Amino acid sequence: MKNILAKNNFRHLPVTEDDKIVGIISVRDLVAFFANPRFR
């Protein structure tokens, strides 16, 4: 997902389930996730 955002210069991507949008993920969301010590 990180590569899709960077390669296409997107800052947000939709999150889908059963062809319905259920949320949005942003670059900021990914940065916060990877910065979280529990992820490591």
PQR file of N, CA, C, O and H, with PARSE charges and radii, in Angstrom:
ATOM      1  N   MET A   1       0.830  -1.180   0.000 -0.4000 1.5000
ATOM      2  CA  MET A   1       0.000   0.000   0.000 -0.0000 2.0000
ATOM      3  C   MET A   1       0.877   1.247   0.000  0.5500 1.7000
ATOM      4  O   MET A   1       0.590   2.220  -0.698 -0.5500 1.4000
ATOM      5  N   LYS A   2       1.931   1.209   0.777 -0.4000 1.5000
ATOM      6  CA  LYS A   2       2.858   2.341   0.837 -0.0000 2.0000
ATOM      7  C   LYS A   2       3.419   2.638  -0.549  0.5500 1.7000
ATOM      8  O   LYS A   2       3.549   3.802  -0.928 -0.5500 1.4000
ATOM      9  H   LYS A   2       2.163   0.418   1.344  0.4000 1.0000
ATOM     10  N   ASN A   3       3.752   1.596  -1.308 -0.4000 1.5000
ATOM     11  CA  ASN A   3       4.295   1.777  -2.655 -0.0000 2.0000
ATOM     12  C   ASN A   3       3.257   2.352  -3.611  0.5500 1.7000
ATOM     13  O   ASN A   3       3.594   3.177  -4.461 -0.5500 1.4000
ATOM     14  H   ASN A   3       3.647   0.650  -1.001  0.4000 1.0000
ATOM     15  N   ILE A   4       2.017   1.936  -3.486 -0.4000 1.5000
ATOM     16  CA  ILE A   4       0.948   2.465  -4.346 -0.0000 2.0000
ATOM     17  C   ILE A   4       0.793   3.962  -4.111  0.5500 1.7000
ATOM     18  O   ILE A   4       0.681   4.735  -5.062 -0.5500 1.4000
ATOM     19  H   ILE A   4       1.744   1.266  -2.795  0.4000 1.0000
ATOM     20  N   LEU A   5       0.787   4.366  -2.852 -0.4000 1.5000
ATOM     21  CA  LEU A   5       0.636   5.783  -2.527 -0.0000 2.0000
ATOM     22  C   LEU A   5       1.801   6.593  -3.091  0.5500 1.7000
ATOM     23  O   LEU A   5       1.592   7.638  -3.707 -0.5500 1.4000
ATOM     24  H   LEU A   5       0.878   3.737  -2.080  0.4000 1.0000
ATOM     25  N   ALA A   6       3.018   6.117  -2.884 -0.4000 1.5000
ATOM     26  CA  ALA A   6       4.198   6.860  -3.324 -0.0000 2.0000
ATOM     27  C   ALA A   6       4.322   6.885  -4.844  0.5500 1.7000
ATOM     28  O   ALA A   6       4.570   7.940  -5.428 -0.5500 1.4000
ATOM     29  H   ALA A   6       3.188   5.268  -2.384  0.4000 1.0000
ATOM     30  N   LYS A   7       4.156   5.751  -5.478 -0.4000 1.5000
ATOM     31  CA  LYS A   7       4.333   5.650  -6.933 -0.0000 2.0000
ATOM     32  C   LYS A   7       3.336   6.524  -7.688  0.5500 1.7000
ATOM     33  O   LYS A   7       3.686   7.126  -8.703 -0.5500 1.4000
ATOM     34  H   LYS A   7       3.955   4.894  -5.004  0.4000 1.0000
ATOM     35  N   ASN A   8       2.118   6.597  -7.209 -0.4000 1.5000
ATOM     36  CA  ASN A   8       1.062   7.333  -7.896 -0.0000 2.0000
ATOM     37  C   ASN A   8       0.803   8.717  -7.316  0.5500 1.7000
ATOM     38  O   ASN A   8      -0.110   9.423  -7.745 -0.5500 1.4000
ATOM     39  H   ASN A   8       1.834   6.108  -6.384  0.4000 1.0000
ATOM     40  N   ASN A   9       1.624   9.097  -6.329 -0.4000 1.5000
ATOM     41  CA  ASN A   9       1.486  10.400  -5.681 -0.0000 2.0000
ATOM     42  C   ASN A   9       0.096  10.594  -5.071  0.5500 1.7000
ATOM     43  O   ASN A   9      -0.455  11.695  -5.089 -0.5500 1.4000
ATOM     44  H   ASN A   9       2.365   8.524  -5.981  0.4000 1.0000
ATOM     45  N   PHE A  10      -0.461   9.504  -4.530 -0.4000 1.5000
ATOM     46  CA  PHE A  10      -1.742   9.563  -3.825 -0.0000 2.0000
ATOM     47  C   PHE A  10      -1.472   9.842  -2.355  0.5500 1.7000
ATOM     48  O   PHE A  10      -0.452   9.414  -1.814 -0.5500 1.4000
ATOM     49  H   PHE A  10      -0.014   8.610  -4.515  0.4000 1.0000
ATOM     50  N   ARG A  11      -2.372  10.548  -1.719 -0.4000 1.5000
ATOM     51  CA  ARG A  11      -2.261  10.779  -0.280 -0.0000 2.0000
ATOM     52  C   ARG A  11      -3.315  10.005   0.493  0.5500 1.7000
ATOM     53  O   ARG A  11      -3.199   9.845   1.708 -0.5500 1.4000
ATOM     54  H   ARG A  11      -3.200  10.896  -2.159  0.4000 1.0000
ATOM     55  N   HIS A  12      -4.345   9.519  -0.200 -0.4000 1.5000
ATOM     56  CA  HIS A  12      -5.423   8.757   0.429 -0.0000 2.0000
ATOM     57  C   HIS A  12      -5.853   7.635  -0.508  0.5500 1.7000
ATOM     58  O   HIS A  12      -5.811   7.782  -1.729 -0.5500 1.4000
ATOM     59  H   HIS A  12      -4.439   9.649  -1.187  0.4000 1.0000
ATOM     60  N   LEU A  13      -6.264   6.519   0.072 -0.4000 1.5000
ATOM     61  CA  LEU A  13      -6.819   5.400  -0.687 -0.0000 2.0000
ATOM     62  C   LEU A  13      -8.085   4.912   0.005  0.5500 1.7000
ATOM     63  O   LEU A  13      -8.153   4.889   1.234 -0.5500 1.4000
ATOM     64  H   LEU A  13      -6.298   6.399   1.065  0.4000 1.0000
ATOM     65  N   PRO A  14      -9.078   4.525  -0.772 -0.5600 1.5000
ATOM     66  CA  PRO A  14     -10.285   3.972  -0.153  0.2800 2.0000
ATOM     67  C   PRO A  14     -10.035   2.551   0.347  0.5500 1.7000
ATOM     68  O   PRO A  14      -9.256   1.802  -0.242 -0.5500 1.4000
ATOM     69  N   VAL A  15     -10.693   2.200   1.418 -0.4000 1.5000
ATOM     70  CA  VAL A  15     -10.686   0.832   1.940 -0.0000 2.0000
ATOM     71  C   VAL A  15     -12.056   0.259   1.608  0.5500 1.7000
ATOM     72  O   VAL A  15     -13.082   0.836   1.969 -0.5500 1.4000
ATOM     73  H   VAL A  15     -11.326   2.808   1.896  0.4000 1.0000
ATOM     74  N   THR A  16     -12.069  -0.881   0.917 -0.4000 1.5000
ATOM     75  CA  THR A  16     -13.348  -1.446   0.482 -0.0000 2.0000
ATOM     76  C   THR A  16     -13.574  -2.829   1.064  0.5500 1.7000
ATOM     77  O   THR A  16     -12.633  -3.555   1.385 -0.5500 1.4000
ATOM     78  H   THR A  16     -11.235  -1.349   0.624  0.4000 1.0000
ATOM     79  N   GLU A  17     -14.839  -3.170   1.189 -0.4000 1.5000
ATOM     80  CA  GLU A  17     -15.261  -4.503   1.611 -0.0000 2.0000
ATOM     81  C   GLU A  17     -16.537  -4.808   0.851  0.5500 1.7000
ATOM     82  O   GLU A  17     -17.503  -4.047   0.908 -0.5500 1.4000
ATOM     83  H   GLU A  17     -15.603  -2.580   0.929  0.4000 1.0000
ATOM     84  N   ASP A  18     -16.538  -5.923   0.141 -0.4000 1.5000
ATOM     85  CA  ASP A  18     -17.693  -6.296  -0.685 -0.0000 2.0000
ATOM     86  C   ASP A  18     -18.089  -5.166  -1.636  0.5500 1.7000
ATOM     87  O   ASP A  18     -19.270  -4.852  -1.786 -0.5500 1.4000
ATOM     88  H   ASP A  18     -15.753  -6.541   0.094  0.4000 1.0000
ATOM     89  N   ASP A  19     -17.086  -4.560  -2.275 -0.4000 1.5000
ATOM     90  CA  ASP A  19     -17.285  -3.482  -3.255 -0.0000 2.0000
ATOM     91  C   ASP A  19     -17.939  -2.229  -2.677  0.5500 1.7000
ATOM     92  O   ASP A  19     -18.492  -1.421  -3.422 -0.5500 1.4000
ATOM     93  H   ASP A  19     -16.126  -4.814  -2.153  0.4000 1.0000
ATOM     94  N   LYS A  20     -17.880  -2.062  -1.361 -0.4000 1.5000
ATOM     95  CA  LYS A  20     -18.400  -0.852  -0.719 -0.0000 2.0000
ATOM     96  C   LYS A  20     -17.254  -0.179   0.029  0.5500 1.7000
ATOM     97  O   LYS A  20     -16.436  -0.848   0.660 -0.5500 1.4000
ATOM     98  H   LYS A  20     -17.430  -2.719  -0.756  0.4000 1.0000
ATOM     99  N   ILE A  21     -17.202   1.132  -0.046 -0.4000 1.5000
ATOM    100  CA  ILE A  21     -16.169   1.869   0.676 -0.0000 2.0000
ATOM    101  C   ILE A  21     -16.511   1.866   2.162  0.5500 1.7000
ATOM    102  O   ILE A  21     -17.590   2.298   2.568 -0.5500 1.4000
ATOM    103  H   ILE A  21     -17.866   1.676  -0.558  0.4000 1.0000
ATOM    104  N   VAL A  22     -15.566   1.369   2.965 -0.4000 1.5000
ATOM    105  CA  VAL A  22     -15.780   1.304   4.414 -0.0000 2.0000
ATOM    106  C   VAL A  22     -14.826   2.223   5.173  0.5500 1.7000
ATOM    107  O   VAL A  22     -14.916   2.347   6.394 -0.5500 1.4000
ATOM    108  H   VAL A  22     -14.690   1.018   2.635  0.4000 1.0000
ATOM    109  N   GLY A  23     -13.913   2.865   4.445 -0.4000 1.5000
ATOM    110  CA  GLY A  23     -12.987   3.770   5.104 -0.0000 2.0000
ATOM    111  C   GLY A  23     -11.987   4.354   4.130  0.5500 1.7000
ATOM    112  O   GLY A  23     -12.024   4.087   2.930 -0.5500 1.4000
ATOM    113  H   GLY A  23     -13.840   2.764   3.453  0.4000 1.0000
ATOM    114  N   ILE A  24     -11.097   5.155   4.675 -0.4000 1.5000
ATOM    115  CA  ILE A  24     -10.035   5.803   3.910 -0.0000 2.0000
ATOM    116  C   ILE A  24      -8.749   5.628   4.710  0.5500 1.7000
ATOM    117  O   ILE A  24      -8.752   5.767   5.933 -0.5500 1.4000
ATOM    118  H   ILE A  24     -11.067   5.372   5.650  0.4000 1.0000
ATOM    119  N   ILE A  25      -7.651   5.324   4.021 -0.4000 1.5000
ATOM    120  CA  ILE A  25      -6.347   5.264   4.676 -0.0000 2.0000
ATOM    121  C   ILE A  25      -5.468   6.330   4.047  0.5500 1.7000
ATOM    122  O   ILE A  25      -5.489   6.530   2.832 -0.5500 1.4000
ATOM    123  H   ILE A  25      -7.649   5.211   3.028  0.4000 1.0000
ATOM    124  N   SER A  26      -4.698   7.010   4.879 -0.4000 1.5000
ATOM    125  CA  SER A  26      -3.875   8.113   4.394 -0.0000 2.0000
ATOM    126  C   SER A  26      -2.399   7.839   4.665  0.5500 1.7000
ATOM    127  O   SER A  26      -2.038   6.910   5.387 -0.5500 1.4000
ATOM    128  H   SER A  26      -4.681   6.847   5.866  0.4000 1.0000
ATOM    129  N   VAL A  27      -1.571   8.667   4.072 -0.4000 1.5000
ATOM    130  CA  VAL A  27      -0.134   8.586   4.322 -0.0000 2.0000
ATOM    131  C   VAL A  27       0.123   8.772   5.815  0.5500 1.7000
ATOM    132  O   VAL A  27       0.963   8.082   6.393 -0.5500 1.4000
ATOM    133  H   VAL A  27      -1.864   9.423   3.486  0.4000 1.0000
ATOM    134  N   ARG A  28      -0.582   9.684   6.428 -0.4000 1.5000
ATOM    135  CA  ARG A  28      -0.420   9.942   7.866 -0.0000 2.0000
ATOM    136  C   ARG A  28      -0.765   8.696   8.688  0.5500 1.7000
ATOM    137  O   ARG A  28      -0.093   8.402   9.676 -0.5500 1.4000
ATOM    138  H   ARG A  28      -1.265  10.244   5.958  0.4000 1.0000
ATOM    139  N   ASP A  29      -1.801   7.968   8.288 -0.4000 1.5000
ATOM    140  CA  ASP A  29      -2.170   6.727   8.976 -0.0000 2.0000
ATOM    141  C   ASP A  29      -1.025   5.719   8.923  0.5500 1.7000
ATOM    142  O   ASP A  29      -0.708   5.078   9.925 -0.5500 1.4000
ATOM    143  H   ASP A  29      -2.348   8.207   7.485  0.4000 1.0000
ATOM    144  N   LEU A  30      -0.408   5.583   7.749 -0.4000 1.5000
ATOM    145  CA  LEU A  30       0.696   4.635   7.597 -0.0000 2.0000
ATOM    146  C   LEU A  30       1.912   5.051   8.417  0.5500 1.7000
ATOM    147  O   LEU A  30       2.556   4.208   9.043 -0.5500 1.4000
ATOM    148  H   LEU A  30      -0.666   6.104   6.936  0.4000 1.0000
ATOM    149  N   VAL A  31       2.228   6.337   8.419 -0.4000 1.5000
ATOM    150  CA  VAL A  31       3.362   6.827   9.207 -0.0000 2.0000
ATOM    151  C   VAL A  31       3.132   6.541  10.683  0.5500 1.7000
ATOM    152  O   VAL A  31       4.039   6.073  11.371 -0.5500 1.4000
ATOM    153  H   VAL A  31       1.705   7.021   7.911  0.4000 1.0000
ATOM    154  N   ALA A  32       1.946   6.812  11.173 -0.4000 1.5000
ATOM    155  CA  ALA A  32       1.627   6.560  12.582 -0.0000 2.0000
ATOM    156  C   ALA A  32       1.707   5.074  12.901  0.5500 1.7000
ATOM    157  O   ALA A  32       2.197   4.694  13.964 -0.5500 1.4000
ATOM    158  H   ALA A  32       1.208   7.193  10.615  0.4000 1.0000
ATOM    159  N   PHE A  33       1.232   4.236  11.996 -0.4000 1.5000
ATOM    160  CA  PHE A  33       1.259   2.793  12.217 -0.0000 2.0000
ATOM    161  C   PHE A  33       2.692   2.287  12.317  0.5500 1.7000
ATOM    162  O   PHE A  33       3.032   1.561  13.251 -0.5500 1.4000
ATOM    163  H   PHE A  33       0.834   4.545  11.133  0.4000 1.0000
ATOM    164  N   PHE A  34       3.539   2.669  11.351 -0.4000 1.5000
ATOM    165  CA  PHE A  34       4.913   2.175  11.341 -0.0000 2.0000
ATOM    166  C   PHE A  34       5.769   2.798  12.438  0.5500 1.7000
ATOM    167  O   PHE A  34       6.786   2.221  12.820 -0.5500 1.4000
ATOM    168  H   PHE A  34       3.263   3.258  10.592  0.4000 1.0000
ATOM    169  N   ALA A  35       5.382   3.959  12.952 -0.4000 1.5000
ATOM    170  CA  ALA A  35       6.118   4.597  14.041 -0.0000 2.0000
ATOM    171  C   ALA A  35       5.764   3.992  15.395  0.5500 1.7000
ATOM    172  O   ALA A  35       6.477   4.209  16.375 -0.5500 1.4000
ATOM    173  H   ALA A  35       4.555   4.429  12.642  0.4000 1.0000
ATOM    174  N   ASN A  36       4.681   3.243  15.457 -0.4000 1.5000
ATOM    175  CA  ASN A  36       4.222   2.645  16.703 -0.0000 2.0000
ATOM    176  C   ASN A  36       5.181   1.529  17.126  0.5500 1.7000
ATOM    177  O   ASN A  36       5.414   0.601  16.352 -0.5500 1.4000
ATOM    178  H   ASN A  36       4.102   3.067  14.661  0.4000 1.0000
ATOM    179  N   PRO A  37       5.738   1.599  18.331 -0.5600 1.5000
ATOM    180  CA  PRO A  37       6.678   0.570  18.790  0.2800 2.0000
ATOM    181  C   PRO A  37       6.067  -0.837  18.831  0.5500 1.7000
ATOM    182  O   PRO A  37       6.797  -1.822  18.722 -0.5500 1.4000
ATOM    183  N   ARG A  38       4.772  -0.945  18.982 -0.4000 1.5000
ATOM    184  CA  ARG A  38       4.141  -2.272  19.020 -0.0000 2.0000
ATOM    185  C   ARG A  38       4.192  -2.955  17.665  0.5500 1.7000
ATOM    186  O   ARG A  38       4.093  -4.179  17.592 -0.5500 1.4000
ATOM    187  H   ARG A  38       4.179  -0.144  19.070  0.4000 1.0000
ATOM    188  N   PHE A  39       4.345  -2.188  16.587 -0.4000 1.5000
ATOM    189  CA  PHE A  39       4.430  -2.772  15.251 -0.0000 2.0000
ATOM    190  C   PHE A  39       5.734  -3.534  15.083  0.5500 1.7000
ATOM    191  O   PHE A  39       5.780  -4.552  14.393 -0.5500 1.4000
ATOM    192  H   PHE A  39       4.426  -1.193  16.647  0.4000 1.0000
ATOM    193  N   ARG A  40       6.781  -3.046  15.706 -0.4000 1.5000
ATOM    194  CA  ARG A  40       8.115  -3.641  15.540 -0.0000 2.0000
ATOM    195  C   ARG A  40       8.156  -4.902  16.269  0.5500 1.7000
ATOM    196  O   ARG A  40       9.184  -5.580  16.271 -0.5500 1.4000
ATOM    197  H   ARG A  40       6.743  -2.219  16.267  0.4000 1.0000
TER
END
